[in-house]
């Protein structure tokens, strides 16, 4: 069985041809800088390049016996709680949800439509980043906003990174040799975007991102949590428009706003060189993680592990150590020798006697999308 996975962003398309049972990577690649002066002009051209690269590597796509094409769609609102076979009605629903994810849903939808046109006889499956968090209770997803207004416009917590958290939660349970249905975790997906999720028995019960991916942890260019009153203040006193505030919070804040760099490797370099702003930025980054870990340990009541994943989570031992520093009284401790060992495989980085294990589990969103797509089309 072979599944083509398309992970489309605002300026890139990642693709992989996967045997989800293997999971063998038959081909993979990336087309980036879409719409930029030195890149391809649009997503249609980019997808054509994807098809050309795949056919050069593997032969004509219509002869590969594709079981499905899996598409990562960021926002499914409250309409999509599971992988969904795409038809014209699903396309329209994804388009209607675009205001909730204006940077992500439109390019994903463009790639979806083009791929359906290119491969009309292959099932296309939409896998939504928000779907994993549809298990949140009303207490966890409701904002204390005027009820009628919130219901009219769908203002609630949706959460993101669900595809990654779903994969990582199962892999963490496997590493612990536990049944996922009896495993409680705090999953920290730390990349340029960052989120924390409390997972009880394989189900999301709370998560840091909200209506949009802006809420929660400090990120590469996003503020994370901020007093909404600060926006009104900046509008009145600094004269910033709604669009300017949107750009400020999403693209000019976070580590970039604090330290002048959104890449933690550069922030570390600046901090080690004595840059006070960079030192504050990385301490704040870790403080916010610790803040959410403590909250989610309280939400879960019992936690089996804290799990780091994604680019920063998998590779930055300093962040892992400093994020969990001072939590020994809660049973959380990092073994500094284990933490310093770099590996591409899942590993335990806490002492053997720790009450709460600390794990590093590499994520694999493309494999998770392939598995979910294959399960849907085969019924297995």
C-alpha positions as a LaTeX table, in Angstrom:
\begin{tabular}{lrrr}
\hline
Residue & $x$ (\AA) & $y$ (\AA) & $z$ (\AA) \\
\hline
Unk1 & 0.00 & 0.00 & 0.00 \\
Unk2 & 1.33 & 3.41 & $-0.97$ \\
Unk3 & 0.06 & 6.82 & 0.16 \\
Unk4 & 1.13 & 10.17 & $-1.23$ \\
Unk5 & 1.22 & 12.78 & 1.54 \\
Unk6 & 1.04 & 16.48 & 0.70 \\
Unk7 & 1.85 & 18.93 & 3.48 \\
Unk8 & 1.17 & 22.36 & 2.06 \\
Unk9 & 2.16 & 25.62 & 3.72 \\
Unk10 & 1.77 & 29.23 & 2.71 \\
Unk11 & 5.05 & 29.17 & 0.75 \\
Unk12 & 6.00 & 25.50 & 0.50 \\
Unk13 & 4.80 & 22.00 & $-0.31$ \\
Unk14 & 6.41 & 19.02 & 1.41 \\
Unk15 & 5.64 & 15.63 & $-0.05$ \\
Unk16 & 6.35 & 12.00 & 0.75 \\
Unk17 & 5.42 & 8.74 & $-0.89$ \\
Unk18 & 4.99 & 6.32 & 2.02 \\
Unk19 & 4.16 & 2.71 & 2.68 \\
Unk20 & 2.44 & 3.25 & 6.05 \\
Unk21 & 2.93 & $-0.39$ & 7.04 \\
Unk22 & 6.68 & $-0.15$ & 6.42 \\
Unk23 & 7.00 & 2.70 & 6.82 \\
Unk24 & 9.23 & 2.99 & 3.75 \\
Unk25 & 9.84 & 6.40 & 2.17 \\
Unk26 & 9.70 & 5.68 & $-1.53$ \\
Unk27 & 10.25 & 9.34 & $-2.34$ \\
Unk28 & 10.18 & 12.68 & $-0.58$ \\
Unk29 & 10.94 & 16.29 & $-1.32$ \\
Unk30 & 10.18 & 19.93 & $-0.75$ \\
Unk31 & 9.22 & 22.79 & $-3.03$ \\
Unk32 & 9.64 & 26.09 & $-1.23$ \\
Unk33 & 9.73 & 29.85 & $-1.79$ \\
Unk34 & 6.34 & 29.67 & $-3.54$ \\
Unk35 & 5.27 & 33.13 & $-4.66$ \\
Unk36 & 8.69 & 34.67 & $-3.96$ \\
Unk37 & 10.85 & 36.40 & $-6.54$ \\
Unk38 & 13.43 & 33.63 & $-6.76$ \\
Unk39 & 10.97 & 30.75 & $-6.36$ \\
Unk40 & 8.06 & 29.22 & $-8.24$ \\
Unk41 & 5.22 & 31.65 & $-8.98$ \\
Unk42 & 2.28 & 29.83 & $-7.39$ \\
Unk43 & 1.03 & 26.61 & $-5.79$ \\
Unk44 & $-0.22$ & 25.24 & $-9.11$ \\
Unk45 & 3.30 & 25.43 & $-10.53$ \\
Unk46 & 4.71 & 23.97 & $-7.31$ \\
Unk47 & 2.37 & 20.99 & $-7.42$ \\
Unk48 & 3.27 & 20.41 & $-11.05$ \\
Unk49 & 6.91 & 20.28 & $-9.95$ \\
Unk50 & 6.00 & 17.79 & $-7.21$ \\
Unk51 & 4.35 & 15.54 & $-9.81$ \\
Unk52 & 7.35 & 15.84 & $-12.14$ \\
Unk53 & 9.80 & 14.97 & $-9.35$ \\
Unk54 & 7.73 & 12.01 & $-8.23$ \\
Unk55 & 7.35 & 10.64 & $-11.75$ \\
Unk56 & 11.06 & 11.06 & $-12.40$ \\
Unk57 & 11.82 & 9.06 & $-9.25$ \\
Unk58 & 9.03 & 6.47 & $-9.36$ \\
Unk59 & 7.36 & 6.53 & $-12.78$ \\
Unk60 & 3.84 & 7.70 & $-13.76$ \\
Unk61 & 1.69 & 8.34 & $-10.70$ \\
Unk62 & $-1.33$ & 6.63 & $-12.21$ \\
Unk63 & 0.70 & 3.43 & $-12.41$ \\
Unk64 & 1.85 & 3.44 & $-8.79$ \\
Unk65 & $-1.36$ & 1.96 & $-7.42$ \\
Unk66 & $-1.82$ & 4.77 & $-4.90$ \\
Unk67 & $-4.21$ & 3.81 & $-2.13$ \\
Unk68 & $-4.82$ & 7.45 & $-1.21$ \\
Unk69 & $-3.50$ & 10.97 & $-1.18$ \\
Unk70 & $-3.34$ & 12.38 & 2.35 \\
Unk71 & $-3.57$ & 16.15 & 2.78 \\
Unk72 & $-2.63$ & 18.10 & 5.90 \\
Unk73 & $-5.29$ & 20.74 & 6.52 \\
Unk74 & $-4.59$ & 22.99 & 9.49 \\
Unk75 & $-8.08$ & 24.07 & 10.61 \\
Unk76 & $-11.16$ & 21.88 & 10.61 \\
Unk77 & $-13.14$ & 24.02 & 13.04 \\
Unk78 & $-15.73$ & 21.99 & 14.93 \\
Unk79 & $-16.92$ & 20.30 & 11.73 \\
Unk80 & $-14.14$ & 17.74 & 11.33 \\
Unk81 & $-13.19$ & 15.47 & 14.21 \\
Unk82 & $-11.51$ & 12.74 & 12.16 \\
Unk83 & $-9.82$ & 12.07 & 8.81 \\
Unk84 & $-12.33$ & 12.82 & 6.06 \\
Unk85 & $-12.74$ & 11.55 & 2.51 \\
Unk86 & $-12.75$ & 14.66 & 0.32 \\
Unk87 & $-15.58$ & 15.53 & $-2.02$ \\
Unk88 & $-16.87$ & 18.86 & $-3.32$ \\
Unk89 & $-18.84$ & 19.50 & $-0.10$ \\
Unk90 & $-15.73$ & 18.96 & 2.05 \\
Unk91 & $-13.78$ & 21.32 & $-0.19$ \\
Unk92 & $-16.42$ & 24.00 & 0.32 \\
Unk93 & $-16.38$ & 23.46 & 4.09 \\
Unk94 & $-12.58$ & 23.87 & 4.19 \\
Unk95 & $-12.94$ & 27.08 & 2.19 \\
Unk96 & $-15.58$ & 28.38 & 4.62 \\
Unk97 & $-13.18$ & 27.75 & 7.51 \\
Unk98 & $-10.42$ & 29.84 & 5.89 \\
Unk99 & $-11.07$ & 32.92 & 8.09 \\
Unk100 & $-9.98$ & 30.84 & 11.10 \\
Unk101 & $-6.62$ & 30.02 & 9.45 \\
Unk102 & $-6.08$ & 32.55 & 6.64 \\
Unk103 & $-2.38$ & 31.72 & 6.20 \\
Unk104 & $-2.81$ & 27.95 & 6.17 \\
Unk105 & $-6.18$ & 26.72 & 4.91 \\
Unk106 & $-6.17$ & 28.54 & 1.53 \\
Unk107 & $-2.87$ & 27.06 & 0.27 \\
Unk108 & $-3.84$ & 23.65 & 1.63 \\
Unk109 & $-7.13$ & 23.88 & $-0.22$ \\
Unk110 & $-5.37$ & 24.98 & $-3.42$ \\
Unk111 & $-3.09$ & 21.94 & $-3.31$ \\
Unk112 & $-6.04$ & 19.70 & $-2.53$ \\
Unk113 & $-8.03$ & 20.91 & $-5.52$ \\
Unk114 & $-5.07$ & 20.65 & $-7.87$ \\
Unk115 & $-4.21$ & 17.16 & $-6.65$ \\
Unk116 & $-7.80$ & 15.98 & $-7.08$ \\
Unk117 & $-7.66$ & 17.26 & $-10.64$ \\
Unk118 & $-4.32$ & 15.55 & $-11.28$ \\
Unk119 & $-5.37$ & 12.26 & $-9.64$ \\
Unk120 & $-9.15$ & 12.09 & $-9.99$ \\
Unk121 & $-9.42$ & 8.31 & $-9.52$ \\
Unk122 & $-7.49$ & 8.18 & $-6.22$ \\
Unk123 & $-9.23$ & 8.79 & $-2.86$ \\
Unk124 & $-8.15$ & 12.06 & $-1.27$ \\
Unk125 & $-8.21$ & 12.27 & 2.52 \\
Unk126 & $-8.06$ & 15.48 & 4.56 \\
Unk127 & $-6.30$ & 15.09 & 7.92 \\
Unk128 & $-6.95$ & 18.08 & 10.18 \\
Unk129 & $-4.49$ & 19.46 & 12.74 \\
Unk130 & $-7.43$ & 20.44 & 14.94 \\
Unk131 & $-9.17$ & 17.05 & 14.85 \\
Unk132 & $-7.20$ & 15.47 & 17.70 \\
Unk133 & $-8.40$ & 18.22 & 20.03 \\
Unk134 & $-12.11$ & 17.68 & 19.35 \\
Unk135 & $-12.12$ & 15.58 & 22.54 \\
Unk136 & $-11.72$ & 18.74 & 24.65 \\
Unk137 & $-14.57$ & 19.23 & 27.10 \\
Unk138 & $-16.64$ & 22.44 & 27.02 \\
Unk139 & $-14.82$ & 23.54 & 30.17 \\
Unk140 & $-11.51$ & 23.32 & 28.30 \\
Unk141 & $-12.55$ & 24.82 & 24.97 \\
Unk142 & $-14.98$ & 27.58 & 26.02 \\
Unk143 & $-13.87$ & 31.20 & 26.35 \\
Unk144 & $-15.70$ & 33.39 & 28.88 \\
Unk145 & $-17.05$ & 35.54 & 26.07 \\
Unk146 & $-20.61$ & 36.61 & 25.30 \\
Unk147 & $-22.18$ & 33.23 & 24.55 \\
Unk148 & $-24.33$ & 34.23 & 21.59 \\
Unk149 & $-21.49$ & 36.05 & 19.86 \\
Unk150 & $-19.06$ & 33.18 & 20.46 \\
Unk151 & $-21.49$ & 30.60 & 19.09 \\
Unk152 & $-22.37$ & 32.73 & 16.08 \\
Unk153 & $-18.75$ & 33.12 & 14.98 \\
Unk154 & $-17.31$ & 29.85 & 16.31 \\
Unk155 & $-15.02$ & 31.52 & 18.83 \\
Unk156 & $-13.60$ & 28.73 & 21.02 \\
Unk157 & $-10.37$ & 26.84 & 21.63 \\
Unk158 & $-9.58$ & 24.47 & 18.76 \\
Unk159 & $-5.92$ & 23.61 & 19.31 \\
Unk160 & $-3.30$ & 22.69 & 16.71 \\
Unk161 & $-0.36$ & 20.32 & 16.14 \\
Unk162 & $-2.89$ & 17.52 & 16.67 \\
Unk163 & $-1.44$ & 15.28 & 13.97 \\
Unk164 & 1.97 & 15.46 & 15.62 \\
Unk165 & 0.60 & 14.98 & 19.14 \\
Unk166 & $-1.45$ & 11.97 & 18.04 \\
Unk167 & 1.64 & 10.26 & 16.61 \\
Unk168 & 3.92 & 11.19 & 19.49 \\
Unk169 & 1.44 & 10.08 & 22.15 \\
Unk170 & 1.30 & 6.55 & 20.76 \\
Unk171 & 5.08 & 6.39 & 20.35 \\
Unk172 & 5.58 & 7.62 & 23.91 \\
Unk173 & 3.26 & 4.92 & 25.26 \\
Unk174 & 5.18 & 2.33 & 23.24 \\
Unk175 & 8.49 & 3.58 & 24.67 \\
Unk176 & 7.05 & 3.29 & 28.18 \\
Unk177 & 5.64 & $-0.16$ & 27.34 \\
Unk178 & 2.17 & 1.01 & 28.30 \\
Unk179 & $-1.26$ & 0.86 & 26.72 \\
Unk180 & $-1.98$ & 4.31 & 25.18 \\
Unk181 & $-5.47$ & 4.14 & 26.68 \\
Unk182 & $-3.87$ & 4.03 & 30.15 \\
Unk183 & $-1.15$ & 6.64 & 29.61 \\
Unk184 & $-1.21$ & 10.27 & 30.70 \\
Unk185 & 1.19 & 12.68 & 29.03 \\
Unk186 & 2.14 & 16.32 & 28.67 \\
Unk187 & 3.30 & 16.68 & 25.07 \\
Unk188 & 5.48 & 19.69 & 24.21 \\
Unk189 & 5.62 & 20.31 & 20.45 \\
Unk190 & 8.39 & 22.90 & 20.21 \\
Unk191 & 9.27 & 24.25 & 16.77 \\
Unk192 & 8.91 & 27.70 & 15.26 \\
Unk193 & 5.33 & 27.22 & 16.37 \\
Unk194 & 4.99 & 25.72 & 19.84 \\
Unk195 & 2.24 & 24.14 & 21.89 \\
Unk196 & 1.62 & 22.08 & 25.01 \\
Unk197 & $-1.08$ & 19.41 & 25.22 \\
Unk198 & $-2.42$ & 17.39 & 28.14 \\
Unk199 & $-3.23$ & 13.87 & 26.89 \\
Unk200 & $-5.23$ & 11.50 & 29.07 \\
Unk201 & $-5.58$ & 7.95 & 27.78 \\
Unk202 & $-4.75$ & 8.94 & 24.22 \\
Unk203 & $-7.24$ & 11.84 & 24.16 \\
Unk204 & $-6.54$ & 15.56 & 24.26 \\
Unk205 & $-8.03$ & 17.14 & 27.39 \\
Unk206 & $-6.37$ & 20.57 & 27.20 \\
Unk207 & $-4.02$ & 22.40 & 24.87 \\
Unk208 & $-2.30$ & 25.77 & 24.81 \\
Unk209 & $-3.20$ & 27.01 & 21.31 \\
Unk210 & $-6.69$ & 28.42 & 20.95 \\
Unk211 & $-8.96$ & 29.81 & 18.25 \\
Unk212 & $-5.78$ & 30.33 & 16.24 \\
Unk213 & $-2.19$ & 29.11 & 16.66 \\
Unk214 & $-1.30$ & 32.38 & 18.42 \\
Unk215 & $-2.22$ & 31.55 & 22.02 \\
Unk216 & $-0.02$ & 29.80 & 24.55 \\
Unk217 & 3.75 & 29.34 & 24.55 \\
Unk218 & 6.32 & 31.85 & 23.32 \\
Unk219 & 7.12 & 30.97 & 19.69 \\
Unk220 & 9.55 & 31.97 & 16.99 \\
Unk221 & 7.58 & 35.00 & 15.81 \\
Unk222 & 4.32 & 34.78 & 17.81 \\
Unk223 & 3.64 & 36.27 & 21.23 \\
Unk224 & 1.80 & 33.38 & 22.79 \\
Unk225 & $-0.30$ & 34.48 & 25.79 \\
Unk226 & $-0.84$ & 38.23 & 26.06 \\
Unk227 & $-3.38$ & 40.44 & 27.78 \\
Unk228 & $-5.96$ & 41.34 & 25.08 \\
Unk229 & $-6.10$ & 44.78 & 26.67 \\
Unk230 & $-2.58$ & 45.40 & 25.37 \\
Unk231 & $-4.00$ & 45.36 & 21.84 \\
Unk232 & $-6.61$ & 47.99 & 22.63 \\
Unk233 & $-3.92$ & 50.09 & 24.29 \\
Unk234 & $-1.60$ & 49.85 & 21.25 \\
Unk235 & $-4.50$ & 50.68 & 18.95 \\
Unk236 & $-5.38$ & 53.81 & 20.91 \\
Unk237 & $-1.94$ & 55.02 & 21.94 \\
Unk238 & 0.33 & 53.82 & 19.09 \\
Unk239 & $-2.31$ & 54.10 & 16.37 \\
Unk240 & $-1.82$ & 50.51 & 15.18 \\
Unk241 & $-4.54$ & 49.17 & 12.89 \\
Unk242 & $-6.07$ & 45.70 & 13.15 \\
Unk243 & $-3.85$ & 44.45 & 10.31 \\
Unk244 & $-0.77$ & 45.98 & 11.93 \\
Unk245 & $-1.60$ & 44.34 & 15.25 \\
Unk246 & $-2.12$ & 41.02 & 13.48 \\
Unk247 & 1.30 & 41.33 & 11.86 \\
Unk248 & 2.90 & 42.39 & 15.14 \\
Unk249 & 1.56 & 39.45 & 17.16 \\
Unk250 & 2.04 & 36.76 & 14.51 \\
Unk251 & 5.17 & 37.77 & 12.61 \\
Unk252 & 7.19 & 40.31 & 14.64 \\
Unk253 & 6.94 & 39.04 & 18.21 \\
Unk254 & 8.02 & 35.95 & 20.13 \\
Unk255 & 11.76 & 35.26 & 20.09 \\
Unk256 & 12.14 & 37.54 & 17.07 \\
Unk257 & 10.55 & 40.47 & 18.88 \\
Unk258 & 12.46 & 39.86 & 22.09 \\
Unk259 & 15.92 & 38.96 & 20.77 \\
Unk260 & 15.95 & 39.90 & 17.08 \\
Unk261 & 16.13 & 36.24 & 15.98 \\
Unk262 & 13.42 & 33.60 & 15.72 \\
Unk263 & 15.87 & 30.67 & 15.53 \\
Unk264 & 16.78 & 29.45 & 19.02 \\
Unk265 & 20.25 & 28.48 & 17.83 \\
Unk266 & 20.95 & 32.14 & 17.10 \\
Unk267 & 19.29 & 33.20 & 20.36 \\
Unk268 & 21.62 & 30.83 & 22.24 \\
Unk269 & 24.63 & 32.27 & 20.40 \\
Unk270 & 23.63 & 35.81 & 21.30 \\
Unk271 & 22.90 & 34.86 & 24.91 \\
Unk272 & 26.30 & 33.17 & 25.33 \\
Unk273 & 27.91 & 36.32 & 23.92 \\
Unk274 & 26.33 & 38.34 & 26.72 \\
Unk275 & 23.28 & 39.77 & 24.94 \\
Unk276 & 20.84 & 40.55 & 27.76 \\
Unk277 & 17.79 & 40.60 & 25.47 \\
Unk278 & 18.61 & 37.12 & 24.16 \\
Unk279 & 19.20 & 35.84 & 27.69 \\
Unk280 & 15.78 & 37.12 & 28.75 \\
Unk281 & 14.15 & 35.68 & 25.60 \\
Unk282 & 15.30 & 32.11 & 26.18 \\
Unk283 & 14.55 & 32.26 & 29.89 \\
Unk284 & 11.04 & 33.52 & 29.13 \\
Unk285 & 10.64 & 30.80 & 26.49 \\
Unk286 & 11.42 & 28.12 & 29.08 \\
Unk287 & 9.44 & 29.81 & 31.86 \\
Unk288 & 6.28 & 29.72 & 29.76 \\
Unk289 & 6.82 & 26.00 & 29.03 \\
Unk290 & 7.28 & 25.31 & 32.76 \\
Unk291 & 4.14 & 27.30 & 33.49 \\
Unk292 & 2.06 & 25.08 & 31.19 \\
Unk293 & 3.69 & 21.86 & 32.37 \\
Unk294 & 2.69 & 22.68 & 35.94 \\
Unk295 & $-0.85$ & 23.54 & 34.88 \\
Unk296 & $-1.27$ & 20.34 & 32.90 \\
Unk297 & 0.16 & 18.16 & 35.65 \\
Unk298 & $-2.65$ & 19.59 & 37.78 \\
Unk299 & $-5.23$ & 18.98 & 35.02 \\
Unk300 & $-4.15$ & 15.36 & 34.56 \\
Unk301 & $-3.79$ & 14.55 & 38.25 \\
Unk302 & $-1.42$ & 11.72 & 37.33 \\
Unk303 & 1.20 & 11.97 & 34.59 \\
Unk304 & 3.34 & 9.14 & 33.25 \\
Unk305 & 5.62 & 11.32 & 31.14 \\
Unk306 & 6.47 & 14.72 & 29.75 \\
Unk307 & 7.33 & 14.42 & 26.06 \\
Unk308 & 9.46 & 16.79 & 23.97 \\
Unk309 & 9.07 & 16.73 & 20.19 \\
Unk310 & 9.56 & 18.78 & 16.98 \\
Unk311 & 12.66 & 20.74 & 15.95 \\
Unk312 & 13.48 & 22.47 & 19.24 \\
Unk313 & 12.05 & 19.76 & 21.48 \\
Unk314 & 14.05 & 17.01 & 19.78 \\
Unk315 & 17.35 & 18.87 & 19.45 \\
Unk316 & 17.75 & 21.52 & 22.15 \\
Unk317 & 19.02 & 19.97 & 25.38 \\
Unk318 & 19.34 & 23.42 & 27.03 \\
Unk319 & 15.64 & 24.14 & 26.54 \\
Unk320 & 14.66 & 20.69 & 27.82 \\
Unk321 & 16.76 & 21.06 & 30.95 \\
Unk322 & 15.79 & 24.63 & 31.76 \\
Unk323 & 12.09 & 24.15 & 31.00 \\
Unk324 & 11.78 & 21.44 & 33.64 \\
Unk325 & 14.22 & 22.85 & 36.17 \\
Unk326 & 12.84 & 23.19 & 39.69 \\
Unk327 & 10.09 & 20.58 & 39.25 \\
Unk328 & 11.72 & 17.78 & 41.25 \\
Unk329 & 9.10 & 18.22 & 44.00 \\
Unk330 & 6.52 & 17.21 & 41.36 \\
Unk331 & 8.46 & 14.09 & 40.42 \\
Unk332 & 9.94 & 15.69 & 37.29 \\
Unk333 & 13.69 & 15.56 & 36.76 \\
Unk334 & 16.11 & 15.52 & 33.81 \\
Unk335 & 19.23 & 13.37 & 33.80 \\
Unk336 & 21.83 & 15.71 & 32.36 \\
Unk337 & 23.99 & 12.95 & 30.88 \\
Unk338 & 21.04 & 11.35 & 29.09 \\
Unk339 & 19.74 & 14.76 & 28.05 \\
Unk340 & 23.02 & 15.67 & 26.39 \\
Unk341 & 23.02 & 12.53 & 24.23 \\
Unk342 & 21.82 & 13.37 & 20.72 \\
Unk343 & 19.76 & 10.67 & 19.02 \\
Unk344 & 17.36 & 10.42 & 16.11 \\
Unk345 & 15.40 & 7.78 & 18.04 \\
Unk346 & 12.97 & 8.08 & 20.92 \\
Unk347 & 14.71 & 8.10 & 24.28 \\
Unk348 & 14.19 & 8.55 & 28.01 \\
Unk349 & 16.14 & 11.48 & 29.48 \\
Unk350 & 14.98 & 11.27 & 33.10 \\
Unk351 & 16.61 & 9.24 & 35.90 \\
Unk352 & 15.33 & 5.69 & 36.30 \\
Unk353 & 13.82 & 6.51 & 39.70 \\
Unk354 & 11.88 & 9.58 & 38.51 \\
Unk355 & 8.14 & 9.43 & 39.21 \\
Unk356 & 7.38 & 11.16 & 35.90 \\
Unk357 & 9.43 & 10.08 & 32.91 \\
Unk358 & 10.84 & 12.72 & 30.56 \\
Unk359 & 11.00 & 11.58 & 26.94 \\
Unk360 & 12.26 & 12.88 & 23.61 \\
Unk361 & 10.16 & 11.43 & 20.79 \\
Unk362 & 10.78 & 12.50 & 17.17 \\
Unk363 & 7.54 & 13.40 & 15.46 \\
Unk364 & 6.49 & 12.16 & 12.02 \\
Unk365 & 3.43 & 14.04 & 10.81 \\
Unk366 & 3.68 & 12.64 & 7.28 \\
Unk367 & 3.62 & 9.05 & 8.53 \\
Unk368 & 0.67 & 9.83 & 10.78 \\
Unk369 & $-1.22$ & 11.36 & 7.85 \\
Unk370 & $-0.39$ & 8.31 & 5.70 \\
Unk371 & $-1.61$ & 5.93 & 8.39 \\
Unk372 & $-4.84$ & 7.81 & 8.99 \\
Unk373 & $-5.54$ & 8.07 & 5.26 \\
Unk374 & $-4.83$ & 4.36 & 4.72 \\
Unk375 & $-7.04$ & 3.33 & 7.64 \\
Unk376 & $-9.91$ & 5.43 & 6.31 \\
Unk377 & $-9.84$ & 4.09 & 2.74 \\
Unk378 & $-9.27$ & 0.45 & 3.71 \\
Unk379 & $-11.50$ & 0.39 & 6.78 \\
Unk380 & $-8.73$ & $-1.43$ & 8.66 \\
\hline
\end{tabular}
